[in-house]
Amino acid sequence: MKCLMFTIFMLALLFAAGTTEVTAIMECIIPVPTKNCEDASCKNLCQGKYGPRAGHICQSCASCFCLIPC
């Protein structure tokens, strides 16, 4: 019985890890032109354009990138 429970636990763990990797890969990065990338302005641009679940990244205060599901 312990072996069966351990096997079920390991399969559930492997399945959970596999779905996390798949969702992480399915995210698109879209550059958004800005004059000066600040965290709050980049977030507002991305969420205004792609919805409240859109993420954002400022790179070197020069480029704003939106992270959205593909």
PDB file of N, CA, C and O in Angstrom:
ATOM      1  N   MET A   1       0.822  -1.195   0.000  1.00  0.00           N
ATOM      2  CA  MET A   1       0.000   0.000   0.000  1.00  0.00           C
ATOM      3  C   MET A   1       0.868   1.262   0.000  1.00  0.00           C
ATOM      4  O   MET A   1       0.550   2.242  -0.675  1.00  0.00           O
ATOM      5  N   LYS A   2       1.980   1.227   0.774  1.00  0.00           N
ATOM      6  CA  LYS A   2       2.869   2.386   0.814  1.00  0.00           C
ATOM      7  C   LYS A   2       3.509   2.626  -0.549  1.00  0.00           C
ATOM      8  O   LYS A   2       3.695   3.769  -0.967  1.00  0.00           O
ATOM      9  N   CYS A   3       3.842   1.545  -1.231  1.00  0.00           N
ATOM     10  CA  CYS A   3       4.460   1.665  -2.557  1.00  0.00           C
ATOM     11  C   CYS A   3       3.476   2.292  -3.547  1.00  0.00           C
ATOM     12  O   CYS A   3       3.869   3.119  -4.370  1.00  0.00           O
ATOM     13  N   LEU A   4       2.228   1.912  -3.473  1.00  0.00           N
ATOM     14  CA  LEU A   4       1.210   2.469  -4.358  1.00  0.00           C
ATOM     15  C   LEU A   4       1.010   3.963  -4.093  1.00  0.00           C
ATOM     16  O   LEU A   4       0.917   4.755  -5.031  1.00  0.00           O
ATOM     17  N   MET A   5       0.944   4.341  -2.831  1.00  0.00           N
ATOM     18  CA  MET A   5       0.780   5.755  -2.478  1.00  0.00           C
ATOM     19  C   MET A   5       1.985   6.568  -2.947  1.00  0.00           C
ATOM     20  O   MET A   5       1.830   7.683  -3.444  1.00  0.00           O
ATOM     21  N   PHE A   6       3.187   6.006  -2.788  1.00  0.00           N
ATOM     22  CA  PHE A   6       4.403   6.694  -3.229  1.00  0.00           C
ATOM     23  C   PHE A   6       4.391   6.871  -4.748  1.00  0.00           C
ATOM     24  O   PHE A   6       4.762   7.932  -5.251  1.00  0.00           O
ATOM     25  N   THR A   7       3.972   5.851  -5.471  1.00  0.00           N
ATOM     26  CA  THR A   7       3.913   5.922  -6.932  1.00  0.00           C
ATOM     27  C   THR A   7       2.911   6.986  -7.390  1.00  0.00           C
ATOM     28  O   THR A   7       3.197   7.763  -8.300  1.00  0.00           O
ATOM     29  N   ILE A   8       1.753   7.015  -6.762  1.00  0.00           N
ATOM     30  CA  ILE A   8       0.749   8.023  -7.113  1.00  0.00           C
ATOM     31  C   ILE A   8       1.273   9.423  -6.819  1.00  0.00           C
ATOM     32  O   ILE A   8       1.072  10.343  -7.611  1.00  0.00           O
ATOM     33  N   PHE A   9       1.944   9.585  -5.682  1.00  0.00           N
ATOM     34  CA  PHE A   9       2.511  10.885  -5.324  1.00  0.00           C
ATOM     35  C   PHE A   9       3.556  11.322  -6.345  1.00  0.00           C
ATOM     36  O   PHE A   9       3.557  12.480  -6.764  1.00  0.00           O
ATOM     37  N   MET A  10       4.437  10.424  -6.750  1.00  0.00           N
ATOM     38  CA  MET A  10       5.490  10.764  -7.715  1.00  0.00           C
ATOM     39  C   MET A  10       4.891  11.116  -9.076  1.00  0.00           C
ATOM     40  O   MET A  10       5.355  12.054  -9.724  1.00  0.00           O
ATOM     41  N   LEU A  11       3.879  10.389  -9.518  1.00  0.00           N
ATOM     42  CA  LEU A  11       3.230  10.701 -10.794  1.00  0.00           C
ATOM     43  C   LEU A  11       2.549  12.069 -10.742  1.00  0.00           C
ATOM     44  O   LEU A  11       2.615  12.835 -11.704  1.00  0.00           O
ATOM     45  N   ALA A  12       1.901  12.372  -9.631  1.00  0.00           N
ATOM     46  CA  ALA A  12       1.262  13.684  -9.489  1.00  0.00           C
ATOM     47  C   ALA A  12       2.304  14.793  -9.492  1.00  0.00           C
ATOM     48  O   ALA A  12       2.082  15.852 -10.079  1.00  0.00           O
ATOM     49  N   LEU A  13       3.432  14.559  -8.845  1.00  0.00           N
ATOM     50  CA  LEU A  13       4.512  15.542  -8.804  1.00  0.00           C
ATOM     51  C   LEU A  13       5.095  15.771 -10.193  1.00  0.00           C
ATOM     52  O   LEU A  13       5.338  16.915 -10.578  1.00  0.00           O
ATOM     53  N   LEU A  14       5.320  14.708 -10.946  1.00  0.00           N
ATOM     54  CA  LEU A  14       5.846  14.840 -12.303  1.00  0.00           C
ATOM     55  C   LEU A  14       4.852  15.554 -13.214  1.00  0.00           C
ATOM     56  O   LEU A  14       5.251  16.377 -14.039  1.00  0.00           O
ATOM     57  N   PHE A  15       3.576  15.252 -13.075  1.00  0.00           N
ATOM     58  CA  PHE A  15       2.559  15.916 -13.891  1.00  0.00           C
ATOM     59  C   PHE A  15       2.497  17.411 -13.576  1.00  0.00           C
ATOM     60  O   PHE A  15       2.387  18.234 -14.485  1.00  0.00           O
ATOM     61  N   ALA A  16       2.567  17.758 -12.304  1.00  0.00           N
ATOM     62  CA  ALA A  16       2.516  19.170 -11.911  1.00  0.00           C
ATOM     63  C   ALA A  16       3.736  19.920 -12.439  1.00  0.00           C
ATOM     64  O   ALA A  16       3.602  21.054 -12.897  1.00  0.00           O
ATOM     65  N   ALA A  17       4.907  19.321 -12.386  1.00  0.00           N
ATOM     66  CA  ALA A  17       6.120  19.970 -12.892  1.00  0.00           C
ATOM     67  C   ALA A  17       6.047  20.129 -14.403  1.00  0.00           C
ATOM     68  O   ALA A  17       6.501  21.143 -14.933  1.00  0.00           O
ATOM     69  N   GLY A  18       5.495  19.169 -15.098  1.00  0.00           N
ATOM     70  CA  GLY A  18       5.385  19.245 -16.554  1.00  0.00           C
ATOM     71  C   GLY A  18       4.439  20.341 -17.012  1.00  0.00           C
ATOM     72  O   GLY A  18       4.721  21.019 -18.000  1.00  0.00           O
ATOM     73  N   THR A  19       3.324  20.533 -16.321  1.00  0.00           N
ATOM     74  CA  THR A  19       2.384  21.579 -16.726  1.00  0.00           C
ATOM     75  C   THR A  19       2.945  22.960 -16.446  1.00  0.00           C
ATOM     76  O   THR A  19       2.632  23.903 -17.173  1.00  0.00           O
ATOM     77  N   THR A  20       3.761  23.107 -15.420  1.00  0.00           N
ATOM     78  CA  THR A  20       4.375  24.403 -15.120  1.00  0.00           C
ATOM     79  C   THR A  20       5.329  24.795 -16.231  1.00  0.00           C
ATOM     80  O   THR A  20       5.355  25.955 -16.641  1.00  0.00           O
ATOM     81  N   GLU A  21       6.114  23.849 -16.724  1.00  0.00           N
ATOM     82  CA  GLU A  21       7.057  24.148 -17.800  1.00  0.00           C
ATOM     83  C   GLU A  21       6.326  24.548 -19.078  1.00  0.00           C
ATOM     84  O   GLU A  21       6.760  25.468 -19.773  1.00  0.00           O
ATOM     85  N   VAL A  22       5.245  23.885 -19.393  1.00  0.00           N
ATOM     86  CA  VAL A  22       4.509  24.184 -20.616  1.00  0.00           C
ATOM     87  C   VAL A  22       3.930  25.588 -20.553  1.00  0.00           C
ATOM     88  O   VAL A  22       4.001  26.318 -21.542  1.00  0.00           O
ATOM     89  N   THR A  23       3.361  25.986 -19.429  1.00  0.00           N
ATOM     90  CA  THR A  23       2.779  27.321 -19.341  1.00  0.00           C
ATOM     91  C   THR A  23       3.850  28.391 -19.352  1.00  0.00           C
ATOM     92  O   THR A  23       3.605  29.496 -19.835  1.00  0.00           O
ATOM     93  N   ALA A  24       5.027  28.096 -18.835  1.00  0.00           N
ATOM     94  CA  ALA A  24       6.098  29.090 -18.841  1.00  0.00           C
ATOM     95  C   ALA A  24       6.596  29.346 -20.260  1.00  0.00           C
ATOM     96  O   ALA A  24       6.971  30.472 -20.586  1.00  0.00           O
ATOM     97  N   ILE A  25       6.605  28.331 -21.097  1.00  0.00           N
ATOM     98  CA  ILE A  25       7.090  28.480 -22.465  1.00  0.00           C
ATOM     99  C   ILE A  25       6.087  29.265 -23.317  1.00  0.00           C
ATOM    100  O   ILE A  25       6.491  29.964 -24.247  1.00  0.00           O
ATOM    101  N   MET A  26       4.810  29.164 -23.023  1.00  0.00           N
ATOM    102  CA  MET A  26       3.783  29.760 -23.867  1.00  0.00           C
ATOM    103  C   MET A  26       3.506  31.216 -23.506  1.00  0.00           C
ATOM    104  O   MET A  26       2.348  31.616 -23.380  1.00  0.00           O
ATOM    105  N   GLU A  27       4.558  32.006 -23.339  1.00  0.00           N
ATOM    106  CA  GLU A  27       4.415  33.422 -23.051  1.00  0.00           C
ATOM    107  C   GLU A  27       5.180  34.209 -24.100  1.00  0.00           C
ATOM    108  O   GLU A  27       6.355  33.936 -24.342  1.00  0.00           O
ATOM    109  N   CYS A  28       4.533  35.177 -24.721  1.00  0.00           N
ATOM    110  CA  CYS A  28       5.161  35.978 -25.770  1.00  0.00           C
ATOM    111  C   CYS A  28       5.664  37.300 -25.201  1.00  0.00           C
ATOM    112  O   CYS A  28       5.044  37.878 -24.308  1.00  0.00           O
ATOM    113  N   ILE A  29       6.777  37.765 -25.719  1.00  0.00           N
ATOM    114  CA  ILE A  29       7.355  39.042 -25.320  1.00  0.00           C
ATOM    115  C   ILE A  29       7.196  40.008 -26.485  1.00  0.00           C
ATOM    116  O   ILE A  29       7.699  39.758 -27.581  1.00  0.00           O
ATOM    117  N   ILE A  30       6.497  41.107 -26.247  1.00  0.00           N
ATOM    118  CA  ILE A  30       6.226  42.088 -27.295  1.00  0.00           C
ATOM    119  C   ILE A  30       6.838  43.427 -26.893  1.00  0.00           C
ATOM    120  O   ILE A  30       6.503  43.957 -25.833  1.00  0.00           O
ATOM    121  N   PRO A  31       7.733  43.990 -27.720  1.00  0.00           N
ATOM    122  CA  PRO A  31       8.310  45.298 -27.390  1.00  0.00           C
ATOM    123  C   PRO A  31       7.286  46.418 -27.596  1.00  0.00           C
ATOM    124  O   PRO A  31       6.512  46.403 -28.553  1.00  0.00           O
ATOM    125  N   VAL A  32       7.301  47.377 -26.687  1.00  0.00           N
ATOM    126  CA  VAL A  32       6.414  48.537 -26.777  1.00  0.00           C
ATOM    127  C   VAL A  32       7.296  49.780 -26.812  1.00  0.00           C
ATOM    128  O   VAL A  32       8.096  49.986 -25.899  1.00  0.00           O
ATOM    129  N   PRO A  33       7.170  50.613 -27.844  1.00  0.00           N
ATOM    130  CA  PRO A  33       8.026  51.802 -27.929  1.00  0.00           C
ATOM    131  C   PRO A  33       7.684  52.829 -26.844  1.00  0.00           C
ATOM    132  O   PRO A  33       6.531  53.235 -26.696  1.00  0.00           O
ATOM    133  N   THR A  34       8.702  53.238 -26.093  1.00  0.00           N
ATOM    134  CA  THR A  34       8.555  54.280 -25.075  1.00  0.00           C
ATOM    135  C   THR A  34       9.783  55.172 -25.114  1.00  0.00           C
ATOM    136  O   THR A  34      10.850  54.748 -25.556  1.00  0.00           O
ATOM    137  N   LYS A  35       9.634  56.407 -24.654  1.00  0.00           N
ATOM    138  CA  LYS A  35      10.777  57.321 -24.597  1.00  0.00           C
ATOM    139  C   LYS A  35      11.653  57.007 -23.395  1.00  0.00           C
ATOM    140  O   LYS A  35      12.880  57.010 -23.501  1.00  0.00           O
ATOM    141  N   ASN A  36      11.030  56.735 -22.252  1.00  0.00           N
ATOM    142  CA  ASN A  36      11.761  56.433 -21.034  1.00  0.00           C
ATOM    143  C   ASN A  36      10.980  55.368 -20.272  1.00  0.00           C
ATOM    144  O   ASN A  36       9.872  55.625 -19.801  1.00  0.00           O
ATOM    145  N   CYS A  37      11.546  54.193 -20.154  1.00  0.00           N
ATOM    146  CA  CYS A  37      10.831  53.077 -19.530  1.00  0.00           C
ATOM    147  C   CYS A  37      10.949  53.161 -18.011  1.00  0.00           C
ATOM    148  O   CYS A  37      12.031  52.994 -17.447  1.00  0.00           O
ATOM    149  N   GLU A  38       9.836  53.419 -17.370  1.00  0.00           N
ATOM    150  CA  GLU A  38       9.738  53.341 -15.921  1.00  0.00           C
ATOM    151  C   GLU A  38       8.781  52.208 -15.604  1.00  0.00           C
ATOM    152  O   GLU A  38       7.884  51.915 -16.395  1.00  0.00           O
ATOM    153  N   ASP A  39       8.960  51.570 -14.463  1.00  0.00           N
ATOM    154  CA  ASP A  39       8.189  50.383 -14.121  1.00  0.00           C
ATOM    155  C   ASP A  39       6.679  50.643 -14.164  1.00  0.00           C
ATOM    156  O   ASP A  39       5.937  49.859 -14.756  1.00  0.00           O
ATOM    157  N   ALA A  40       6.227  51.714 -13.553  1.00  0.00           N
ATOM    158  CA  ALA A  40       4.786  51.994 -13.492  1.00  0.00           C
ATOM    159  C   ALA A  40       4.214  52.315 -14.872  1.00  0.00           C
ATOM    160  O   ALA A  40       3.126  51.852 -15.214  1.00  0.00           O
ATOM    161  N   SER A  41       4.940  53.104 -15.664  1.00  0.00           N
ATOM    162  CA  SER A  41       4.423  53.454 -16.993  1.00  0.00           C
ATOM    163  C   SER A  41       4.412  52.246 -17.924  1.00  0.00           C
ATOM    164  O   SER A  41       3.495  52.092 -18.730  1.00  0.00           O
ATOM    165  N   CYS A  42       5.419  51.394 -17.818  1.00  0.00           N
ATOM    166  CA  CYS A  42       5.466  50.170 -18.632  1.00  0.00           C
ATOM    167  C   CYS A  42       4.305  49.244 -18.257  1.00  0.00           C
ATOM    168  O   CYS A  42       3.652  48.672 -19.130  1.00  0.00           O
ATOM    169  N   LYS A  43       4.057  49.104 -16.961  1.00  0.00           N
ATOM    170  CA  LYS A  43       2.946  48.270 -16.499  1.00  0.00           C
ATOM    171  C   LYS A  43       1.616  48.813 -17.020  1.00  0.00           C
ATOM    172  O   LYS A  43       0.782  48.046 -17.500  1.00  0.00           O
ATOM    173  N   ASN A  44       1.413  50.123 -16.930  1.00  0.00           N
ATOM    174  CA  ASN A  44       0.166  50.724 -17.410  1.00  0.00           C
ATOM    175  C   ASN A  44      -0.001  50.547 -18.915  1.00  0.00           C
ATOM    176  O   ASN A  44      -1.103  50.268 -19.387  1.00  0.00           O
ATOM    177  N   LEU A  45       1.085  50.708 -19.672  1.00  0.00           N
ATOM    178  CA  LEU A  45       1.012  50.512 -21.126  1.00  0.00           C
ATOM    179  C   LEU A  45       0.606  49.084 -21.471  1.00  0.00           C
ATOM    180  O   LEU A  45      -0.292  48.859 -22.283  1.00  0.00           O
ATOM    181  N   CYS A  46       1.278  48.126 -20.847  1.00  0.00           N
ATOM    182  CA  CYS A  46       1.019  46.713 -21.163  1.00  0.00           C
ATOM    183  C   CYS A  46      -0.385  46.292 -20.748  1.00  0.00           C
ATOM    184  O   CYS A  46      -1.090  45.633 -21.512  1.00  0.00           O
ATOM    185  N   GLN A  47      -0.790  46.670 -19.542  1.00  0.00           N
ATOM    186  CA  GLN A  47      -2.115  46.267 -19.080  1.00  0.00           C
ATOM    187  C   GLN A  47      -3.218  47.014 -19.815  1.00  0.00           C
ATOM    188  O   GLN A  47      -4.310  46.474 -19.995  1.00  0.00           O
ATOM    189  N   GLY A  48      -2.958  48.241 -20.240  1.00  0.00           N
ATOM    190  CA  GLY A  48      -3.941  48.977 -21.024  1.00  0.00           C
ATOM    191  C   GLY A  48      -4.123  48.397 -22.415  1.00  0.00           C
ATOM    192  O   GLY A  48      -5.224  48.414 -22.966  1.00  0.00           O
ATOM    193  N   LYS A  49      -3.029  47.878 -22.983  1.00  0.00           N
ATOM    194  CA  LYS A  49      -3.072  47.347 -24.342  1.00  0.00           C
ATOM    195  C   LYS A  49      -3.502  45.880 -24.394  1.00  0.00           C
ATOM    196  O   LYS A  49      -4.229  45.480 -25.304  1.00  0.00           O
ATOM    197  N   TYR A  50      -3.049  45.062 -23.406  1.00  0.00           N
ATOM    198  CA  TYR A  50      -3.276  43.613 -23.463  1.00  0.00           C
ATOM    199  C   TYR A  50      -4.115  43.056 -22.319  1.00  0.00           C
ATOM    200  O   TYR A  50      -4.310  41.843 -22.247  1.00  0.00           O
ATOM    201  N   GLY A  51      -4.617  43.904 -21.422  1.00  0.00           N
ATOM    202  CA  GLY A  51      -5.470  43.434 -20.333  1.00  0.00           C
ATOM    203  C   GLY A  51      -4.734  43.348 -19.008  1.00  0.00           C
ATOM    204  O   GLY A  51      -3.510  43.470 -18.962  1.00  0.00           O
ATOM    205  N   PRO A  52      -5.481  43.138 -17.926  1.00  0.00           N
ATOM    206  CA  PRO A  52      -4.907  43.182 -16.581  1.00  0.00           C
ATOM    207  C   PRO A  52      -3.941  42.046 -16.252  1.00  0.00           C
ATOM    208  O   PRO A  52      -3.187  42.154 -15.285  1.00  0.00           O
ATOM    209  N   ARG A  53      -3.942  40.969 -17.021  1.00  0.00           N
ATOM    210  CA  ARG A  53      -3.039  39.848 -16.737  1.00  0.00           C
ATOM    211  C   ARG A  53      -1.696  39.976 -17.442  1.00  0.00           C
ATOM    212  O   ARG A  53      -0.834  39.111 -17.286  1.00  0.00           O
ATOM    213  N   ALA A  54      -1.504  41.036 -18.212  1.00  0.00           N
ATOM    214  CA  ALA A  54      -0.239  41.225 -18.934  1.00  0.00           C
ATOM    215  C   ALA A  54       0.871  41.607 -17.960  1.00  0.00           C
ATOM    216  O   ALA A  54       0.674  42.419 -17.056  1.00  0.00           O
ATOM    217  N   GLY A  55       2.036  41.007 -18.167  1.00  0.00           N
ATOM    218  CA  GLY A  55       3.205  41.345 -17.373  1.00  0.00           C
ATOM    219  C   GLY A  55       4.053  42.365 -18.105  1.00  0.00           C
ATOM    220  O   GLY A  55       3.730  42.761 -19.225  1.00  0.00           O
ATOM    221  N   HIS A  56       5.139  42.792 -17.473  1.00  0.00           N
ATOM    222  CA  HIS A  56       5.987  43.807 -18.088  1.00  0.00           C
ATOM    223  C   HIS A  56       7.424  43.677 -17.601  1.00  0.00           C
ATOM    224  O   HIS A  56       7.685  43.159 -16.515  1.00  0.00           O
ATOM    225  N   ILE A  57       8.354  44.160 -18.430  1.00  0.00           N
ATOM    226  CA  ILE A  57       9.778  44.197 -18.096  1.00  0.00           C
ATOM    227  C   ILE A  57      10.347  45.485 -18.670  1.00  0.00           C
ATOM    228  O   ILE A  57      10.113  45.802 -19.837  1.00  0.00           O
ATOM    229  N   CYS A  58      11.091  46.228 -17.864  1.00  0.00           N
ATOM    230  CA  CYS A  58      11.844  47.385 -18.359  1.00  0.00           C
ATOM    231  C   CYS A  58      13.297  46.950 -18.511  1.00  0.00           C
ATOM    232  O   CYS A  58      13.880  46.393 -17.581  1.00  0.00           O
ATOM    233  N   GLN A  59      13.875  47.201 -19.667  1.00  0.00           N
ATOM    234  CA  GLN A  59      15.262  46.806 -19.908  1.00  0.00           C
ATOM    235  C   GLN A  59      16.116  48.053 -20.081  1.00  0.00           C
ATOM    236  O   GLN A  59      15.951  48.795 -21.050  1.00  0.00           O
ATOM    237  N   SER A  60      17.014  48.280 -19.157  1.00  0.00           N
ATOM    238  CA  SER A  60      17.978  49.388 -19.205  1.00  0.00           C
ATOM    239  C   SER A  60      17.306  50.751 -19.338  1.00  0.00           C
ATOM    240  O   SER A  60      17.881  51.659 -19.938  1.00  0.00           O
ATOM    241  N   CYS A  61      16.126  50.911 -18.803  1.00  0.00           N
ATOM    242  CA  CYS A  61      15.362  52.174 -18.853  1.00  0.00           C
ATOM    243  C   CYS A  61      15.123  52.656 -20.275  1.00  0.00           C
ATOM    244  O   CYS A  61      14.766  53.817 -20.470  1.00  0.00           O
ATOM    245  N   ALA A  62      15.308  51.805 -21.265  1.00  0.00           N
ATOM    246  CA  ALA A  62      15.162  52.226 -22.655  1.00  0.00           C
ATOM    247  C   ALA A  62      14.034  51.492 -23.372  1.00  0.00           C
ATOM    248  O   ALA A  62      13.406  52.061 -24.266  1.00  0.00           O
ATOM    249  N   SER A  63      13.768  50.257 -23.005  1.00  0.00           N
ATOM    250  CA  SER A  63      12.768  49.459 -23.719  1.00  0.00           C
ATOM    251  C   SER A  63      11.768  48.862 -22.742  1.00  0.00           C
ATOM    252  O   SER A  63      12.134  48.393 -21.664  1.00  0.00           O
ATOM    253  N   CYS A  64      10.511  48.886 -23.131  1.00  0.00           N
ATOM    254  CA  CYS A  64       9.449  48.250 -22.354  1.00  0.00           C
ATOM    255  C   CYS A  64       8.986  47.016 -23.128  1.00  0.00           C
ATOM    256  O   CYS A  64       8.703  47.101 -24.323  1.00  0.00           O
ATOM    257  N   PHE A  65       8.909  45.886 -22.456  1.00  0.00           N
ATOM    258  CA  PHE A  65       8.443  44.649 -23.074  1.00  0.00           C
ATOM    259  C   PHE A  65       7.221  44.149 -22.318  1.00  0.00           C
ATOM    260  O   PHE A  65       7.228  44.083 -21.089  1.00  0.00           O
ATOM    261  N   CYS A  66       6.176  43.797 -23.052  1.00  0.00           N
ATOM    262  CA  CYS A  66       4.968  43.228 -22.466  1.00  0.00           C
ATOM    263  C   CYS A  66       5.040  41.707 -22.555  1.00  0.00           C
ATOM    264  O   CYS A  66       5.463  41.157 -23.571  1.00  0.00           O
ATOM    265  N   LEU A  67       4.628  41.040 -21.494  1.00  0.00           N
ATOM    266  CA  LEU A  67       4.580  39.580 -21.448  1.00  0.00           C
ATOM    267  C   LEU A  67       3.116  39.164 -21.469  1.00  0.00           C
ATOM    268  O   LEU A  67       2.361  39.473 -20.547  1.00  0.00           O
ATOM    269  N   ILE A  68       2.719  38.461 -22.526  1.00  0.00           N
ATOM    270  CA  ILE A  68       1.332  38.031 -22.665  1.00  0.00           C
ATOM    271  C   ILE A  68       1.298  36.555 -23.054  1.00  0.00           C
ATOM    272  O   ILE A  68       2.255  36.054 -23.644  1.00  0.00           O
ATOM    273  N   PRO A  69       0.206  35.848 -22.733  1.00  0.00           N
ATOM    274  CA  PRO A  69       0.080  34.461 -23.186  1.00  0.00           C
ATOM    275  C   PRO A  69      -0.008  34.403 -24.709  1.00  0.00           C
ATOM    276  O   PRO A  69      -0.685  35.226 -25.326  1.00  0.00           O
ATOM    277  N   CYS A  70       0.666  33.443 -25.306  1.00  0.00           N
ATOM    278  CA  CYS A  70       0.651  33.304 -26.769  1.00  0.00           C
ATOM    279  C   CYS A  70      -0.612  32.620 -27.248  1.00  0.00           C
ATOM    280  O   CYS A  70      -0.789  32.422 -28.450  1.00  0.00           O
TER     281      CYS A  70
END
